[in-house]
């Protein structure tokens, strides 16, 4: 397939020696060959560098860069800075692409003259894989994305690089939860030239270990709150009351409620759970934004949460 359009794949990696090979193999197997894979090692202390350098030593399309540990957002931003392609996409070191990912995404975005293209993704747990069913829609999808109707993983976007540079869109640094959601809200607020591939072309592992890029903790509630408030205060994203109500009346409520229930199920200290509930009760208690069956589920979970803590608050 002849083409002069280079795609930059940005791979942040931290202590990823056990999963990086599968991720990079999924890149070498792509049916679209005109790519560069920019591996940003975010201060790994294991054999991540050795694995990455094995690929860069035999295939000039792979490039390795090391930085002191600065977080996944800083690693992705460095990858954007180092990239030279007309389009960029992202692959975490513990996830992987289907073989036709680049070909199908490139064909869609260039065929329609778009700024952004997205696809669906699969959950992978051990040897088990299933589709995370989503809605597909062209055009202005910001509200549907906020409401979780359109579910796209970080790996599932192909973006024209000039859209990022012209609008100065970067991942928020110093943020370790929800940084991808903020980034893609910025992307979607900057263009309505958005198209999709109605396929599930990327694979997201949910059996992460604690020393990888993501781990569960109650203080992620604080980080989620701060992130959503940044979006509320971002005039480019929060352009009308519907968007603000979706952010505060659904997205924030769901984030707090489901994390508290997850904490109860994980048998986290109940006093700590109560303290977080009291801290954010004002937001949990607000009317829930109408998001169809998702709102019904959220309301029921809010009731369960109140009942679980009824003797403590």
TIROKOL-513484 format. One line per 3 residues: their letters; for each residue x, y, z of C-alpha. Coordinates in steps of 0.001 Angstrom, whole numbers, plus 500000, padded with zeros to 6 digits. Each point is the difference from the previous one (the first is absolute). Example, Ala and Ser with C-alpha at 12.3 -4.5 7.8 and 13.67 -1.06 7.14 Angstrom:
residues 2
AS = 512300:495500:507800; 501370:503440:499340
end
This chain:
residues 313
XXX = 500000:500000:500000; 501646:503209:498840; 499625:503094:502133
XXX = 502139:502849:501228; 497892:500690:503087; 502013:499122:503113
XXX = 498160:498947:503173; 501749:500539:503336; 499152:497431:502668
XXX = 500871:501313:503469; 500726:497339:502619; 500555:501122:503623
XXX = 501668:497216:501965; 500679:499611:503701; 501302:496686:501398
XXX = 498388:498248:497051; 502485:497206:499279; 497349:497272:500288
XXX = 497480:501555:497571; 501993:502269:497680; 500969:497216:497593
XXX = 496371:499178:499198; 499201:503708:499560; 502924:500570:497623
XXX = 499352:496754:498131; 496472:501237:499313; 501592:503033:498328
XXX = 502381:497969:497854; 497038:497914:498822; 498092:503025:498677
XXX = 498811:499737:496402; 500710:503727:499598; 503796:500266:499987
XXX = 500652:503757:499944; 500278:500702:503712; 502477:501034:502650
XXX = 499731:498572:503503; 501231:502497:502590; 500680:498141:503257
XXX = 500326:502342:502978; 501488:498205:502997; 498743:501871:503059
XXX = 502835:499147:502368; 499565:496210:500062; 502120:498014:502466
XXX = 499497:496589:498381; 500979:498714:496552; 497653:502252:498029
XXX = 502962:501741:498317; 501523:496709:498882; 496724:498818:498452
XXX = 499419:503318:498207; 503556:500240:498699; 499747:496519:498506
XXX = 497305:501329:497667; 501692:503310:499194; 503255:498195:499183
XXX = 498448:497867:497257; 497203:502267:498686; 500655:503697:499373
XXX = 496282:500736:500363; 500379:499472:503763; 501564:502831:502009
XXX = 500904:499823:503696; 500127:502989:502358; 500704:499971:503747
XXX = 498828:502623:502498; 500071:500239:503773; 496749:498792:501540
XXX = 497460:502775:499373; 496694:498189:499526; 498047:498635:497068
XXX = 498769:503428:498850; 503531:501375:499783; 501067:496858:498116
XXX = 497189:500367:497459; 500710:503717:499601; 503665:499237:499355
XXX = 498889:497481:497408; 497849:502633:498271; 502971:502379:500050
XXX = 502334:497384:498505; 497528:498763:497393; 500422:500894:496343
XXX = 496864:498417:498515; 496986:501730:498493; 497821:497955:502365
XXX = 500528:498820:503566; 498532:497194:502068; 500817:498489:503379
XXX = 500721:496519:501306; 500643:499242:503653; 502702:497411:500589
XXX = 497590:497424:501434; 497444:500245:497162; 500136:498969:496349
XXX = 498538:500673:496553; 498170:497725:497611; 502053:499516:496815
XXX = 497803:502232:497809; 499703:502870:502496; 502206:502534:498194
XXX = 498762:499057:496519; 496313:500266:500875; 500396:503210:502018
XXX = 502209:501663:497378; 497586:499081:497198; 497061:501498:501924
XXX = 501650:503269:501052; 501548:500749:496615; 497013:498763:498017
XXX = 497750:502472:501810; 502574:502775:500346; 499571:499913:503776
XXX = 501937:501325:502959; 499164:497079:502299; 499036:496370:499593
XXX = 499054:497506:502721; 499141:496332:500350; 498742:497596:502661
XXX = 502137:497959:502368; 500074:496658:501774; 500481:499239:503686
XXX = 502683:497364:500564; 500271:498078:503253; 502550:497206:499770
XXX = 498952:497917:496987; 496442:501382:500036; 499084:502798:497567
XXX = 496680:501738:499439; 498780:503084:498176; 499135:503076:502022
XXX = 496875:500831:498021; 499704:503615:498952; 497975:502370:497855
XXX = 501554:501308:496786; 499255:503503:498703; 501719:502526:497739
XXX = 500327:503721:500635; 499564:501704:503367; 500283:497176:502519
XXX = 501245:501935:503062; 496772:499636:502007; 499625:496292:499202
XXX = 503625:499452:501006; 499506:501809:503327; 496898:497919:500695
XXX = 501759:496728:499220; 497755:499165:497059; 502990:500011:497687
XXX = 502723:497946:501694; 503461:500385:498539; 503178:498889:501697
XXX = 503195:502084:499807; 501241:497539:497363; 496953:500499:497780
XXX = 500636:503492:498573; 501867:501162:496913; 500512:503769:500004
XXX = 501415:502451:497484; 503062:501418:501731; 499352:503557:498817
XXX = 496732:499946:501982; 502044:499480:503166; 502713:502534:499231
XXX = 497666:502712:498688; 497773:499772:503076; 502858:499283:502443
XXX = 498355:496825:501268; 502129:497950:502394; 499361:497443:502710
XXX = 499740:501746:503402; 503196:499256:501906; 500066:499257:503709
XXX = 496681:498180:499516; 499975:496225:500456; 496307:499286:499517
XXX = 497700:501099:497190; 502726:501821:498071; 498951:498243:496787
XXX = 496342:501027:500475; 501013:503664:500339; 502269:499776:496971
XXX = 497389:498482:497712; 497314:502444:501191; 502378:502752:498857
XXX = 500471:498220:496674; 496261:499563:499425; 499283:503607:501003
XXX = 502450:501175:497329; 498389:498367:496957; 496811:498430:498710
XXX = 501917:498246:497204; 499807:496673:501855; 499435:496625:498350
XXX = 499999:496384:501120; 500902:496455:499019; 497198:497708:501135
XXX = 502407:497340:501219; 501695:499057:503286; 503643:500371:499070
XXX = 501857:500537:503278; 500391:497905:503134; 500074:501367:503546
XXX = 501355:497808:502785; 498133:500341:503283; 502251:497698:502061
XXX = 502593:502706:500702; 502422:499529:502854; 500525:502750:502561
XXX = 503412:501022:498630; 498661:500755:496542; 498352:503222:498771
XXX = 496767:499624:501960; 499015:498797:503449; 496853:500327:502108
XXX = 499852:502378:502934; 497315:502117:501654; 501860:503239:499376
XXX = 499162:499597:496332; 496686:501562:501010; 501850:503231:500736
XXX = 501828:499786:496697; 496784:499330:498088; 498352:502961:501692
XXX = 502898:502301:499163; 500047:498806:496386; 496278:500472:499440
XXX = 500124:503421:501626; 502782:500943:497570; 497676:499021:497162
XXX = 497129:501980:501524; 502268:503044:500153; 501295:499479:496458
XXX = 498026:502390:497810; 500863:498098:496830; 498409:496811:501356
XXX = 497269:501352:502285; 498135:502006:497381; 496446:499521:501301
XXX = 497985:498797:502986; 499393:496598:498451; 503725:499235:499955
XXX = 500463:501329:503546; 497043:497989:501302; 501330:496884:498282
XXX = 503396:500500:501636; 498721:500761:503520; 496613:498281:499995
XXX = 501163:496755:498457; 503735:499568:499432; 501104:501298:503400
XXX = 497200:498263:501902; 500742:496695:498276; 503730:500279:500634
XXX = 499570:500673:503719; 497171:497505:500560; 501569:497052:498193
XXX = 503407:500545:501592; 498443:500064:503480; 498035:496824:499305
XXX = 503145:498365:498618; 501767:500982:503226; 497257:498355:502060
XXX = 500281:496830:497894; 503773:500012:500486; 499440:500344:503753
XXX = 501850:503317:500231; 499910:501597:503451; 496346:500996:500463
XXX = 500884:503174:501872; 502074:501188:497061; 497123:499207:497635
XXX = 497614:501958:502242; 502344:502986:500039; 500121:500067:496211
XXX = 496226:499661:499810; 499503:502936:502346; 502589:502046:498109
XXX = 498151:499581:496688; 496430:499537:501222; 499004:503373:498535
XXX = 500810:498727:496503; 498661:496474:500476; 496694:501446:501204
XXX = 499450:502245:496974; 497297:498948:497519; 501336:497459:497541
XXX = 500291:501137:496370; 497701:498026:497696; 502215:497449:498292
XXX = 497447:497278:499381; 500587:496611:501620; 503439:501143:501185
XXX = 498276:502566:502197; 497635:497390:501401; 502974:497805:500863
XXX = 501804:502935:501596; 496984:500974:502099; 499641:496425:501243
XXX = 503693:499917:500919; 499693:503313:501835; 497202:498416:502065
XXX = 502161:496935:500690; 502870:502248:501061; 497834:502020:502406
XXX = 498582:496787:501444; 503462:498517:500473; 501098:503048:501991
XXX = 496677:500755:501733; 501302:499300:503496; 503119:502105:499506
X = 498758:503261:498505
end
